[in-house]
Amino acid sequence: MTAPSLRTTLLPLPELASSSRPRQRLCCSSERLSWRKTSVFGSEYALLSAGHRVAALSVRGFFHPSASGEAFGRSWEIGPYDREHGCIVVRESESLQEAGVFEMIAPGSGGVVRTASGRVFIFRSDFWKGVASFLTADGDTTIEFRYRGVFRPSAEIEIHGRTESPEELGWIILLGWCLIVAYL
């Protein structure tokens, strides 16, 4: 005796409210930003501000994930640099110029980001509280992520103060979300 076979079809995913290309826009501390998972089975995410997509991130791989994303009109590649020491590099997609390097200090809880301009940020994460943040070398919070759910399908982002450049802000937000969904 054999069981009857089931036929299934994939349902189309809903379209985002904005165009497929992120808008170029500067962020300030008064804006409300949120990451949302846009694919059911894949690792595709969109950063929304007032219902409009301002950034996108696609994560690939499981053991040593890499990602590509767009933020504020520029494209970035994020991937393992030195697997032995837990380093992750962020490069601009077109020129492949390094924008920054993340060094994992304590697996699952944080590390240090060094930018090409010489700035240093500390990344801290608390899985059980659902909070991750970038801090300056002085300990001031720059960007804070509050995420929900075991598989982290969404997060609210709060930007404290202004950053020196929107490009730096864009890739740091992409790196932070990539660390949360793929590494921590």
OpenMM code with the backbone's topology and positions (N, CA, C; nanometers):
from openmm import Vec3, app, unit

residues = "MET THR ALA PRO SER LEU ARG THR THR LEU LEU PRO LEU PRO GLU LEU ALA SER SER SER ARG PRO ARG GLN ARG LEU CYS CYS SER SER GLU ARG LEU SER TRP ARG LYS THR SER VAL PHE GLY SER GLU TYR ALA LEU LEU SER ALA GLY HIS ARG VAL ALA ALA LEU SER VAL ARG GLY PHE PHE HIS PRO SER ALA SER GLY GLU ALA PHE GLY ARG SER TRP GLU ILE GLY PRO TYR ASP ARG GLU HIS GLY CYS ILE VAL VAL ARG GLU SER GLU SER LEU GLN GLU ALA GLY VAL PHE GLU MET ILE ALA PRO GLY SER GLY GLY VAL VAL ARG THR ALA SER GLY ARG VAL PHE ILE PHE ARG SER ASP PHE TRP LYS GLY VAL ALA SER PHE LEU THR ALA ASP GLY ASP THR THR ILE GLU PHE ARG TYR ARG GLY VAL PHE ARG PRO SER ALA GLU ILE GLU ILE HIS GLY ARG THR GLU SER PRO GLU GLU LEU GLY TRP ILE ILE LEU LEU GLY TRP CYS LEU ILE VAL ALA TYR LEU".split()
positions = [
    Vec3(0.0846, -0.1178, 0.0000),
    Vec3(0.0000, 0.0000, 0.0000),
    Vec3(0.0890, 0.1240, 0.0000),
    Vec3(0.0600, 0.2179, -0.0869),
    Vec3(0.1386, 0.3396, -0.0959),
    Vec3(0.0527, 0.4597, -0.0600),
    Vec3(0.1189, 0.5578, -0.0047),
    Vec3(0.0490, 0.6802, 0.0329),
    Vec3(0.0272, 0.7661, -0.0913),
    Vec3(-0.0821, 0.8397, -0.0975),
    Vec3(-0.1053, 0.9271, -0.2129),
    Vec3(-0.0020, 1.0405, -0.2136),
    Vec3(0.0380, 1.0821, -0.3325),
    Vec3(0.1357, 1.1906, -0.3419),
    Vec3(0.0643, 1.3248, -0.3347),
    Vec3(0.1336, 1.4199, -0.2770),
    Vec3(0.0788, 1.5552, -0.2656),
    Vec3(0.1457, 1.6453, -0.3671),
    Vec3(0.0694, 1.7336, -0.4252),
    Vec3(0.1247, 1.8327, -0.5168),
    Vec3(0.1224, 1.9675, -0.4465),
    Vec3(0.2390, 2.0302, -0.4439),
    Vec3(0.2472, 2.1614, -0.3804),
    Vec3(0.2990, 2.2631, -0.4802),
    Vec3(0.2585, 2.3847, -0.4616),
    Vec3(0.3091, 2.4941, -0.5441),
    Vec3(0.3551, 2.6057, -0.4519),
    Vec3(0.4588, 2.6760, -0.4937),
    Vec3(0.5080, 2.7876, -0.4151),
    Vec3(0.4179, 2.9072, -0.4353),
    Vec3(0.3919, 2.9780, -0.3276),
    Vec3(0.3134, 3.0992, -0.3352),
    Vec3(0.4056, 3.2154, -0.3669),
    Vec3(0.3613, 3.3106, -0.4468),
    Vec3(0.4462, 3.4264, -0.4770),
    Vec3(0.4644, 3.5122, -0.3520),
    Vec3(0.5840, 3.5689, -0.3367),
    Vec3(0.6108, 3.6573, -0.2237),
    Vec3(0.5545, 3.7953, -0.2536),
    Vec3(0.5061, 3.8654, -0.1508),
    Vec3(0.4542, 4.0001, -0.1748),
    Vec3(0.5665, 4.0954, -0.2115),
    Vec3(0.5359, 4.1931, -0.2968),
    Vec3(0.6338, 4.2939, -0.3362),
    Vec3(0.6437, 4.3992, -0.2266),
    Vec3(0.7624, 4.4596, -0.2132),
    Vec3(0.7797, 4.5697, -0.1194),
    Vec3(0.7116, 4.6933, -0.1740),
    Vec3(0.6813, 4.7856, -0.0862),
    Vec3(0.6082, 4.9057, -0.1254),
    Vec3(0.6889, 4.9968, -0.2167),
    Vec3(0.8223, 4.9901, -0.2124),
    Vec3(0.9039, 5.0807, -0.2926),
    Vec3(0.9588, 5.0110, -0.4151),
    Vec3(1.0369, 5.0856, -0.4926),
    Vec3(1.0987, 5.0285, -0.6111),
    Vec3(1.2047, 4.9279, -0.5701),
    Vec3(1.2560, 4.8519, -0.6661),
    Vec3(1.3527, 4.7476, -0.6346),
    Vec3(1.4894, 4.8043, -0.6000),
    Vec3(1.5183, 4.9257, -0.6349),
    Vec3(1.6481, 4.9865, -0.6052),
    Vec3(1.6351, 5.0744, -0.4806),
    Vec3(1.7243, 5.0569, -0.3815),
    Vec3(1.7154, 5.1392, -0.2613),
    Vec3(1.7328, 5.2878, -0.2928),
    Vec3(1.6639, 5.3710, -0.2193),
    Vec3(1.6779, 5.5148, -0.2356),
    Vec3(1.8053, 5.5597, -0.1667),
    Vec3(1.8720, 5.6581, -0.2250),
    Vec3(1.9882, 5.7144, -0.1582),
    Vec3(1.9379, 5.8210, -0.0631),
    Vec3(1.9718, 5.8039, 0.0631),
    Vec3(1.9190, 5.8930, 0.1637),
    Vec3(2.0076, 5.8875, 0.2859),
    Vec3(2.0278, 5.9989, 0.3497),
    Vec3(2.1080, 6.0011, 0.4712),
    Vec3(2.0194, 5.9666, 0.5890),
    Vec3(2.0771, 5.8954, 0.6854),
    Vec3(2.0027, 5.8601, 0.8054),
    Vec3(2.0398, 5.9537, 0.9185),
    Vec3(1.9445, 5.9843, 0.9963),
    Vec3(1.9743, 6.0596, 1.1173),
    Vec3(1.9061, 5.9890, 1.2330),
    Vec3(1.9321, 6.0341, 1.3531),
    Vec3(1.8845, 5.9636, 1.4707),
    Vec3(1.7324, 5.9635, 1.4832),
    Vec3(1.6620, 6.0524, 1.4115),
    Vec3(1.5171, 6.0577, 1.4242),
    Vec3(1.4457, 5.9571, 1.3340),
    Vec3(1.5169, 5.8979, 1.2385),
    Vec3(1.4536, 5.8014, 1.1487),
    Vec3(1.4316, 5.6678, 1.2174),
    Vec3(1.3250, 5.6014, 1.1788),
    Vec3(1.2939, 5.4688, 1.2309),
    Vec3(1.3313, 5.3679, 1.1228),
    Vec3(1.4293, 5.2831, 1.1515),
    Vec3(1.4760, 5.1830, 1.0558),
    Vec3(1.4423, 5.0450, 1.1071),
    Vec3(1.4087, 4.9547, 1.0148),
    Vec3(1.3814, 4.8172, 1.0563),
    Vec3(1.4212, 4.7198, 0.9462),
    Vec3(1.4862, 4.6100, 0.9876),
    Vec3(1.5195, 4.5010, 0.8960),
    Vec3(1.4012, 4.4068, 0.8910),
    Vec3(1.3668, 4.3586, 0.7713),
    Vec3(1.2594, 4.2612, 0.7521),
    Vec3(1.3074, 4.1534, 0.6567),
    Vec3(1.2760, 4.0306, 0.6881),
    Vec3(1.3084, 3.9194, 0.5992),
    Vec3(1.2094, 3.9221, 0.4840),
    Vec3(1.2616, 3.9179, 0.3599),
    Vec3(1.1741, 3.9298, 0.2435),
    Vec3(1.1540, 3.7987, 0.1705),
    Vec3(1.2224, 3.6927, 0.2139),
    Vec3(1.2052, 3.5629, 0.1491),
    Vec3(1.1701, 3.4593, 0.2553),
    Vec3(1.0866, 3.3663, 0.2196),
    Vec3(1.0421, 3.2662, 0.3149),
    Vec3(1.1534, 3.1662, 0.3459),
    Vec3(1.2187, 3.1137, 0.2436),
    Vec3(1.3192, 3.0100, 0.2654),
    Vec3(1.4623, 3.0608, 0.2543),
    Vec3(1.4849, 3.1684, 0.1830),
    Vec3(1.6196, 3.2212, 0.1645),
    Vec3(1.6575, 3.3183, 0.2745),
    Vec3(1.7717, 3.3782, 0.2593),
    Vec3(1.8204, 3.4769, 0.3553),
    Vec3(1.8314, 3.6125, 0.2871),
    Vec3(1.7174, 3.6659, 0.2508),
    Vec3(1.7078, 3.7962, 0.1857),
    Vec3(1.6406, 3.8915, 0.2838),
    Vec3(1.7004, 4.0098, 0.3009),
    Vec3(1.6489, 4.1067, 0.3972),
    Vec3(1.6420, 4.2449, 0.3338),
    Vec3(1.5495, 4.3273, 0.3824),
    Vec3(1.5367, 4.4654, 0.3377),
    Vec3(1.5347, 4.5562, 0.4596),
    Vec3(1.6063, 4.6673, 0.4507),
    Vec3(1.6047, 4.7683, 0.5556),
    Vec3(1.5040, 4.8742, 0.5130),
    Vec3(1.4030, 4.8958, 0.5961),
    Vec3(1.2949, 4.9870, 0.5627),
    Vec3(1.2992, 5.1125, 0.6493),
    Vec3(1.2669, 5.2239, 0.5882),
    Vec3(1.2536, 5.3510, 0.6586),
    Vec3(1.1262, 5.4158, 0.6067),
    Vec3(1.0309, 5.4374, 0.6943),
    Vec3(0.9014, 5.4954, 0.6572),
    Vec3(0.8361, 5.4171, 0.5432),
    Vec3(0.8502, 5.2846, 0.5454),
    Vec3(0.7891, 5.1992, 0.4450),
    Vec3(0.8647, 5.1871, 0.3145),
    Vec3(0.9768, 5.2573, 0.3006),
    Vec3(1.0571, 5.2537, 0.1786),
    Vec3(1.1863, 5.1777, 0.2038),
    Vec3(1.2261, 5.0998, 0.1058),
    Vec3(1.3501, 5.0218, 0.1175),
    Vec3(1.4704, 5.1129, 0.0954),
    Vec3(1.5621, 5.1152, 0.1921),
    Vec3(1.6829, 5.1961, 0.1809),
    Vec3(1.8087, 5.1096, 0.1719),
    Vec3(1.7954, 4.9798, 0.2012),
    Vec3(1.9095, 4.8886, 0.1913),
    Vec3(1.8566, 4.7468, 0.1754),
    Vec3(1.9426, 4.6587, 0.1242),
    Vec3(1.9073, 4.5179, 0.1080),
    Vec3(2.0299, 4.4336, 0.1365),
    Vec3(2.0077, 4.3124, 0.1889),
    Vec3(2.1170, 4.2217, 0.2208),
    Vec3(2.0769, 4.0801, 0.1835),
    Vec3(2.1688, 4.0087, 0.1198),
    Vec3(2.1482, 3.8689, 0.0830),
    Vec3(2.2632, 3.7884, 0.1424),
    Vec3(2.2307, 3.6912, 0.2285),
    Vec3(2.3314, 3.6094, 0.2960),
    Vec3(2.3348, 3.4722, 0.2310),
    Vec3(2.4580, 3.4227, 0.2021),
    Vec3(2.4762, 3.2917, 0.1402),
    Vec3(2.5689, 3.2068, 0.2275),
    Vec3(2.5468, 3.0769, 0.2263),
    Vec3(2.6353, 2.9853, 0.2968),
    Vec3(2.5909, 2.9607, 0.4401),
    Vec3(2.6500, 2.8559, 0.5004),
    Vec3(2.6098, 2.8199, 0.6355),
    Vec3(2.7277, 2.8211, 0.7329),
    Vec3(2.8355, 2.7489, 0.7020),
    Vec3(2.9467, 2.7388, 0.7963),
    Vec3(3.0360, 2.8627, 0.7951),
    Vec3(3.0635, 2.9188, 0.6807),
    Vec3(3.1395, 3.0431, 0.6676),
    Vec3(3.0623, 3.1333, 0.5720),
    Vec3(2.9525, 3.1923, 0.6197),
    Vec3(2.8651, 3.2689, 0.5311),
    Vec3(2.9314, 3.3933, 0.4735),
    Vec3(2.8799, 3.4335, 0.3595),
    Vec3(2.9181, 3.5602, 0.2988),
    Vec3(2.7888, 3.6314, 0.2614),
    Vec3(2.8004, 3.7590, 0.2311),
    Vec3(2.6795, 3.8356, 0.2002),
    Vec3(2.7121, 3.9444, 0.0991),
    Vec3(2.6088, 3.9887, 0.0318),
    Vec3(2.6204, 4.1058, -0.0550),
    Vec3(2.5020, 4.1955, -0.0240),
    Vec3(2.5252, 4.3242, -0.0330),
    Vec3(2.4182, 4.4158, 0.0002),
    Vec3(2.4353, 4.5511, -0.0640),
    Vec3(2.3271, 4.6264, -0.0617),
    Vec3(2.3238, 4.7633, -0.1124),
    Vec3(2.2712, 4.8512, -0.0018),
    Vec3(2.3379, 4.9647, 0.0175),
    Vec3(2.2915, 5.0597, 0.1175),
    Vec3(2.3252, 5.2006, 0.0714),
    Vec3(2.2251, 5.2858, 0.0654),
    Vec3(2.2416, 5.4260, 0.0326),
    Vec3(2.3158, 5.4464, -0.0989),
    Vec3(2.2809, 5.3657, -0.1996),
    Vec3(2.3349, 5.3825, -0.3335),
    Vec3(2.4672, 5.3143, -0.3617),
    Vec3(2.5224, 5.2395, -0.2673),
    Vec3(2.6502, 5.1703, -0.2892),
    Vec3(2.6338, 5.0223, -0.2584),
    Vec3(2.7151, 4.9394, -0.3273),
    Vec3(2.7094, 4.7944, -0.3101),
    Vec3(2.8310, 4.7465, -0.2316),
    Vec3(2.8087, 4.6445, -0.1473),
    Vec3(2.9130, 4.5934, -0.0591),
    Vec3(2.9141, 4.4418, -0.0592),
    Vec3(3.0311, 4.3830, -0.0399),
    Vec3(3.0483, 4.2383, -0.0238),
    Vec3(3.1046, 4.2139, 0.1157),
    Vec3(3.0469, 4.1193, 0.1866),
    Vec3(3.0913, 4.0848, 0.3219),
    Vec3(3.1255, 3.9368, 0.3212),
    Vec3(3.2442, 3.9028, 0.3696),
    Vec3(3.2809, 3.7619, 0.3692),
    Vec3(3.3986, 3.7313, 0.4584),
    Vec3(3.4217, 3.6028, 0.4814),
    Vec3(3.5331, 3.5619, 0.5673),
    Vec3(3.6663, 3.6042, 0.5060),
    Vec3(3.7548, 3.6537, 0.5894),
    Vec3(3.8872, 3.6959, 0.5462),
    Vec3(3.9926, 3.5988, 0.5998),
    Vec3(3.9856, 3.5712, 0.7278),
    Vec3(4.0767, 3.4786, 0.7920),
    Vec3(3.9936, 3.3892, 0.8836),
    Vec3(3.9578, 3.2716, 0.8345),
    Vec3(3.8679, 3.1825, 0.9084),
    Vec3(3.9272, 3.1360, 1.0399),
    Vec3(4.0582, 3.1222, 1.0439),
    Vec3(4.1239, 3.0734, 1.1640),
    Vec3(4.1093, 3.1706, 1.2806),
    Vec3(4.1129, 3.2996, 1.2517),
    Vec3(4.1052, 3.4007, 1.3566),
    Vec3(3.9703, 3.4721, 1.3611),
    Vec3(3.8756, 3.4289, 1.2815),
    Vec3(3.7416, 3.4873, 1.2842),
    Vec3(3.7323, 3.6273, 1.2280),
    Vec3(3.8074, 3.6566, 1.1237),
    Vec3(3.8030, 3.7899, 1.0616),
    Vec3(3.7058, 3.7907, 0.9440),
    Vec3(3.6331, 3.9010, 0.9335),
    Vec3(3.5376, 3.9202, 0.8250),
    Vec3(3.5706, 4.0539, 0.7608),
    Vec3(3.5753, 4.0568, 0.6288),
    Vec3(3.6112, 4.1796, 0.5576),
    Vec3(3.4893, 4.2333, 0.4824),
    Vec3(3.4802, 4.3662, 0.4757),
    Vec3(3.3761, 4.4340, 0.3981),
    Vec3(3.4467, 4.5071, 0.2856),
    Vec3(3.4043, 4.4780, 0.1616),
    Vec3(3.4642, 4.5410, 0.0432),
    Vec3(3.3551, 4.6060, -0.0404),
    Vec3(3.3926, 4.7143, -0.1073),
    Vec3(3.3012, 4.7753, -0.2029),
    Vec3(3.2930, 4.6817, -0.3230),
    Vec3(3.1745, 4.6543, -0.3730),
    Vec3(3.1547, 4.5560, -0.4799),
    Vec3(3.2267, 4.5915, -0.6088),
    Vec3(3.2221, 4.7165, -0.6504),
    Vec3(3.2794, 4.7546, -0.7794),
    Vec3(3.4313, 4.7598, -0.7773),
    Vec3(3.4902, 4.8234, -0.6773),
    Vec3(3.6356, 4.8407, -0.6746),
    Vec3(3.7072, 4.7330, -0.5931),
    Vec3(3.6330, 4.6575, -0.5151),
    Vec3(3.6871, 4.5567, -0.4228),
    Vec3(3.7810, 4.6177, -0.3187),
    Vec3(3.7694, 4.7471, -0.2980),
    Vec3(3.8490, 4.8153, -0.1973),
    Vec3(3.7911, 4.7855, -0.0590),
    Vec3(3.8788, 4.7537, 0.0363),
    Vec3(3.8335, 4.7226, 0.1711),
    Vec3(3.7799, 4.8469, 0.2402),
    Vec3(3.6622, 4.8324, 0.2990),
    Vec3(3.6036, 4.9414, 0.3764),
    Vec3(3.6308, 4.9205, 0.5243),
    Vec3(3.6378, 4.7936, 0.5656),
    Vec3(3.6626, 4.7635, 0.7061),
    Vec3(3.6812, 4.6154, 0.7286),
    Vec3(3.7339, 4.5824, 0.8464),
    Vec3(3.7565, 4.4435, 0.8857),
    Vec3(3.6999, 4.4241, 1.0257),
    Vec3(3.6277, 4.3141, 1.0436),
    Vec3(3.5726, 4.2765, 1.1738),
    Vec3(3.6537, 4.1596, 1.2284),
    Vec3(3.6986, 4.1711, 1.3526),
    Vec3(3.7694, 4.0623, 1.4197),
    Vec3(3.6835, 4.0118, 1.5338),
    Vec3(3.6486, 3.8836, 1.5297),
    Vec3(3.5680, 3.8221, 1.6345),
    Vec3(3.6568, 3.8053, 1.7581),
    Vec3(3.6152, 3.8612, 1.8703),
    Vec3(3.6923, 3.8476, 1.9938),
    Vec3(3.6382, 3.7311, 2.0754),
    Vec3(3.5101, 3.7339, 2.1015),
    Vec3(3.4465, 3.6264, 2.1758),
    Vec3(3.3376, 3.5685, 2.0860),
    Vec3(3.3535, 3.4435, 2.0384),
    Vec3(3.2529, 3.3862, 1.9486),
    Vec3(3.1115, 3.3971, 2.0056),
    Vec3(3.0220, 3.4528, 1.9244),
    Vec3(2.8827, 3.4648, 1.9638),
    Vec3(2.8503, 3.5888, 2.0444),
    Vec3(2.9497, 3.6707, 2.0799),
    Vec3(2.9156, 3.7874, 2.1610),
    Vec3(2.9751, 3.9189, 2.1128),
    Vec3(3.0727, 3.9163, 2.0219),
    Vec3(3.1196, 4.0445, 1.9727),
    Vec3(3.2599, 4.0452, 1.9170),
    Vec3(3.3046, 4.1664, 1.8845),
    Vec3(3.4359, 4.1839, 1.8261),
    Vec3(3.4648, 4.3298, 1.7998),
    Vec3(3.5670, 4.3538, 1.7174),
    Vec3(3.6133, 4.4890, 1.6878),
    Vec3(3.6087, 4.5122, 1.5376),
    Vec3(3.5588, 4.6297, 1.4970),
    Vec3(3.5559, 4.6710, 1.3567),
    Vec3(3.6580, 4.7825, 1.3387),
    Vec3(3.7453, 4.7644, 1.2403),
    Vec3(3.8420, 4.8682, 1.2048),
    Vec3(3.8088, 4.9151, 1.0636),
    Vec3(3.7832, 5.0454, 1.0486),
    Vec3(3.7474, 5.0991, 0.9180),
    Vec3(3.8728, 5.1396, 0.8410),
    Vec3(3.8595, 5.1560, 0.7109),
    Vec3(3.9716, 5.1988, 0.6273),
    Vec3(4.0177, 5.3395, 0.6654),
    Vec3(3.9279, 5.4187, 0.7212),
    Vec3(3.9633, 5.5549, 0.7627),
    Vec3(4.0337, 5.5573, 0.8980),
    Vec3(4.0453, 5.4411, 0.9626),
    Vec3(4.1158, 5.4334, 1.0903),
    Vec3(4.0268, 5.4349, 1.2135),
    Vec3(3.8964, 5.4492, 1.1946),
    Vec3(3.8050, 5.4479, 1.3099),
    Vec3(3.7892, 5.3059, 1.3623),
    Vec3(3.7609, 5.2951, 1.4914),
    Vec3(3.7433, 5.1655, 1.5565),
    Vec3(3.6064, 5.1643, 1.6236),
    Vec3(3.5318, 5.0555, 1.6004),
    Vec3(3.4029, 5.0344, 1.6658),
    Vec3(3.4070, 4.8992, 1.7359),
    Vec3(3.3388, 4.8901, 1.8467),
    Vec3(3.3262, 4.7641, 1.9192),
    Vec3(3.1852, 4.7130, 1.8940),
    Vec3(3.1742, 4.5860, 1.8539),
    Vec3(3.0433, 4.5248, 1.8308),
    Vec3(3.0145, 4.4321, 1.9484),
    Vec3(2.9022, 4.4553, 2.0155),
    Vec3(2.8605, 4.3730, 2.1284),
    Vec3(2.7237, 4.3150, 2.1006),
    Vec3(2.7053, 4.1888, 2.1408),
    Vec3(2.5768, 4.1232, 2.1174),
    Vec3(2.5370, 4.0423, 2.2395),
    Vec3(2.4087, 4.0440, 2.2693),
    Vec3(2.3530, 3.9604, 2.3761),
    Vec3(2.2358, 3.8831, 2.3161),
    Vec3(2.2607, 3.7573, 2.2815),
    Vec3(2.1613, 3.6729, 2.2152),
    Vec3(2.0320, 3.6652, 2.2957),
    Vec3(2.0415, 3.6439, 2.4262),
    Vec3(1.9231, 3.6206, 2.5087),
    Vec3(1.8385, 3.7454, 2.5271),
    Vec3(1.8985, 3.8619, 2.5228),
    Vec3(1.8227, 3.9868, 2.5342),
    Vec3(1.7756, 4.0376, 2.3983),
    Vec3(1.8331, 3.9847, 2.2895),
    Vec3(1.7955, 4.0285, 2.1557),
    Vec3(1.8471, 4.1675, 2.1230),
    Vec3(1.9683, 4.1984, 2.1707),
    Vec3(2.0260, 4.3305, 2.1487),
    Vec3(2.1687, 4.3165, 2.0993),
    Vec3(2.2031, 4.3969, 2.0011),
    Vec3(2.3409, 4.4069, 1.9535),
    Vec3(2.3676, 4.5537, 1.9255),
    Vec3(2.4917, 4.5970, 1.9438),
    Vec3(2.5217, 4.7382, 1.9208),
    Vec3(2.6661, 4.7595, 1.8798),
    Vec3(2.6864, 4.8690, 1.8079),
    Vec3(2.8195, 4.9175, 1.7752),
    Vec3(2.8490, 5.0317, 1.8709),
    Vec3(2.9660, 5.0267, 1.9328),
    Vec3(3.0092, 5.1306, 2.0253),
    Vec3(3.1362, 5.1946, 1.9728),
    Vec3(3.1566, 5.3219, 2.0050),
    Vec3(3.2828, 5.3866, 1.9710),
    Vec3(3.3898, 5.3353, 2.0669),
    Vec3(3.5138, 5.3711, 2.0407),
    Vec3(3.6230, 5.3310, 2.1288),
    Vec3(3.6047, 5.3887, 2.2693),
    Vec3(3.5287, 5.4997, 2.2807),
    Vec3(3.5015, 5.5609, 2.4110),
    Vec3(3.3868, 5.4933, 2.4846),
    Vec3(3.3174, 5.4004, 2.4194),
    Vec3(3.2069, 5.3291, 2.4825),
    Vec3(3.0697, 5.3871, 2.4543),
    Vec3(3.0600, 5.4889, 2.3681),
    Vec3(2.9308, 5.5478, 2.3335),
    Vec3(2.8632, 5.4636, 2.2257),
    Vec3(2.7340, 5.4345, 2.2433),
    Vec3(2.6594, 5.3555, 2.1460),
    Vec3(2.6352, 5.4377, 2.0208),
    Vec3(2.6688, 5.3800, 1.9042),
    Vec3(2.6480, 5.4463, 1.7761),
    Vec3(2.5237, 5.3926, 1.7065),
    Vec3(2.5158, 5.2588, 1.6942),
    Vec3(2.4031, 5.1931, 1.6286),
    Vec3(2.3587, 5.0779, 1.7174),
    Vec3(2.2266, 5.0650, 1.7369),
    Vec3(2.1740, 4.9583, 1.8215),
    Vec3(2.0680, 4.8792, 1.7441),
    Vec3(2.0781, 4.7465, 1.7499),
    Vec3(1.9829, 4.6551, 1.6866),
    Vec3(1.9027, 4.5871, 1.7977),
    Vec3(1.7717, 4.5834, 1.7836),
    Vec3(1.6853, 4.5065, 1.8746),
    Vec3(1.6104, 4.4067, 1.7876),
    Vec3(1.6496, 4.2785, 1.8004),
    Vec3(1.5917, 4.1768, 1.7139),
    Vec3(1.5035, 4.0822, 1.7940),
    Vec3(1.4146, 4.0126, 1.7206),
    Vec3(1.3179, 3.9222, 1.7806),
    Vec3(1.3213, 3.7884, 1.7089),
    Vec3(1.2806, 3.6861, 1.7787),
    Vec3(1.2655, 3.5555, 1.7175),
    Vec3(1.3929, 3.4740, 1.7165),
    Vec3(1.3771, 3.3433, 1.7192),
    Vec3(1.4911, 3.2522, 1.7204),
    Vec3(1.5710, 3.2649, 1.5921),
    Vec3(1.5031, 3.2767, 1.4787),
    Vec3(1.5718, 3.2855, 1.3501),
    Vec3(1.5941, 3.4295, 1.3059),
    Vec3(1.5634, 3.5248, 1.3928),
    Vec3(1.5887, 3.6673, 1.3710),
    Vec3(1.5350, 3.7199, 1.2372),
    Vec3(1.4069, 3.7095, 1.2144),
    Vec3(1.3544, 3.7577, 1.0863),
    Vec3(1.3401, 3.9097, 1.0789),
    Vec3(1.3512, 3.9799, 1.1916),
    Vec3(1.3344, 4.1245, 1.1881),
    Vec3(1.4084, 4.1916, 1.3035),
    Vec3(1.4319, 4.3209, 1.2875),
    Vec3(1.4978, 4.3995, 1.3922),
    Vec3(1.4655, 4.5466, 1.3747),
    Vec3(1.4645, 4.6174, 1.4841),
    Vec3(1.4520, 4.7625, 1.4825),
    Vec3(1.5915, 4.8184, 1.5049),
    Vec3(1.6239, 4.9277, 1.4359),
    Vec3(1.7559, 4.9878, 1.4476),
    Vec3(1.7408, 5.1299, 1.4979),
    Vec3(1.8257, 5.1640, 1.5926),
    Vec3(1.8288, 5.2994, 1.6439),
    Vec3(1.9695, 5.3538, 1.6221),
    Vec3(1.9778, 5.4700, 1.5582),
    Vec3(2.1062, 5.5342, 1.5328),
    Vec3(2.1197, 5.6492, 1.6310),
    Vec3(2.2252, 5.6452, 1.7093),
    Vec3(2.2490, 5.7475, 1.8106),
    Vec3(2.3469, 5.8500, 1.7547),
    Vec3(2.3002, 5.9704, 1.7281),
    Vec3(2.3865, 6.0751, 1.6743),
    Vec3(2.4089, 6.0567, 1.5249),
    Vec3(2.5038, 6.1302, 1.4702),
    Vec3(2.5363, 6.1247, 1.3280),
    Vec3(2.6688, 6.0529, 1.3077),
    Vec3(2.6833, 5.9919, 1.1925),
    Vec3(2.8115, 5.9323, 1.1571),
    Vec3(2.8832, 6.0275, 1.0628),
    Vec3(3.0119, 6.0035, 1.0441),
    Vec3(3.0905, 6.0944, 0.9605),
    Vec3(3.0559, 6.0827, 0.8127),
    Vec3(3.0193, 5.9640, 0.7655),
    Vec3(2.9843, 5.9503, 0.6243),
    Vec3(2.8701, 5.8510, 0.6072),
    Vec3(2.7792, 5.8792, 0.5127),
    Vec3(2.6684, 5.7860, 0.4911),
    Vec3(2.7156, 5.6517, 0.4369),
    Vec3(2.8257, 5.6496, 0.3599),
    Vec3(2.8779, 5.5229, 0.3080),
    Vec3(2.9219, 5.4332, 0.4229),
    Vec3(2.9902, 5.4921, 0.5208),
    Vec3(3.0350, 5.4157, 0.6363),
    Vec3(2.9153, 5.3633, 0.7152),
    Vec3(2.8167, 5.4464, 0.7334),
    Vec3(2.6954, 5.4055, 0.8036),
    Vec3(2.6296, 5.2892, 0.7301),
    Vec3(2.6233, 5.2960, 0.5971),
    Vec3(2.5587, 5.1904, 0.5187),
    Vec3(2.6247, 5.0552, 0.5370),
    Vec3(2.7559, 5.0459, 0.5190),
    Vec3(2.8192, 4.9150, 0.5302),
    Vec3(2.8262, 4.8664, 0.6739),
    Vec3(2.8292, 4.9570, 0.7712),
    Vec3(2.8300, 4.9133, 0.9110),
    Vec3(2.6947, 4.8534, 0.9480),
    Vec3(2.5856, 4.9126, 0.8992),
    Vec3(2.4524, 4.8549, 0.9244),
    Vec3(2.4410, 4.7185, 0.8571),
    Vec3(2.4917, 4.7054, 0.7334),
    Vec3(2.4897, 4.5756, 0.6648),
    Vec3(2.5731, 4.4724, 0.7405),
    Vec3(2.6925, 4.5105, 0.7831),
    Vec3(2.7790, 4.4190, 0.8580),
    Vec3(2.7125, 4.3756, 0.9878),
    Vec3(2.6541, 4.4687, 1.0597),
    Vec3(2.5874, 4.4345, 1.1856),
    Vec3(2.4766, 4.3330, 1.1671),
    Vec3(2.3915, 4.3544, 1.0662),
    Vec3(2.2813, 4.2605, 1.0425),
    Vec3(2.3346, 4.1253, 0.9945),
    Vec3(2.4386, 4.1276, 0.9118),
    Vec3(2.4994, 4.0034, 0.8671),
    Vec3(2.5562, 3.9243, 0.9861),
    Vec3(2.6210, 3.9927, 1.0781),
    Vec3(2.6736, 3.9263, 1.1978),
    Vec3(2.5609, 3.8653, 1.2806),
    Vec3(2.4519, 3.9378, 1.2948),
    Vec3(2.3394, 3.8900, 1.3765),
    Vec3(2.2747, 3.7676, 1.3146),
    Vec3(2.2454, 3.7712, 1.1841),
    Vec3(2.1708, 3.6609, 1.1228),
    Vec3(2.2589, 3.5431, 1.0804),
    Vec3(2.3884, 3.5665, 1.0583),
    Vec3(2.4722, 3.4592, 1.0039),
    Vec3(2.5808, 3.4083, 1.0975),
    Vec3(2.6252, 3.4889, 1.1901),
    Vec3(2.7396, 3.4494, 1.2706),
    Vec3(2.7107, 3.4297, 1.4182),
    Vec3(2.6122, 3.4991, 1.4735),
    Vec3(2.5904, 3.4924, 1.6182),
    Vec3(2.4794, 3.3968, 1.6545),
] * unit.nanometer
topology = app.Topology()
chain = topology.addChain("A")
for resn in residues:
    res = topology.addResidue(resn, chain)
    for name in ("N", "CA", "C"):
        topology.addAtom(name, app.Element.getBySymbol(name[0]), res)
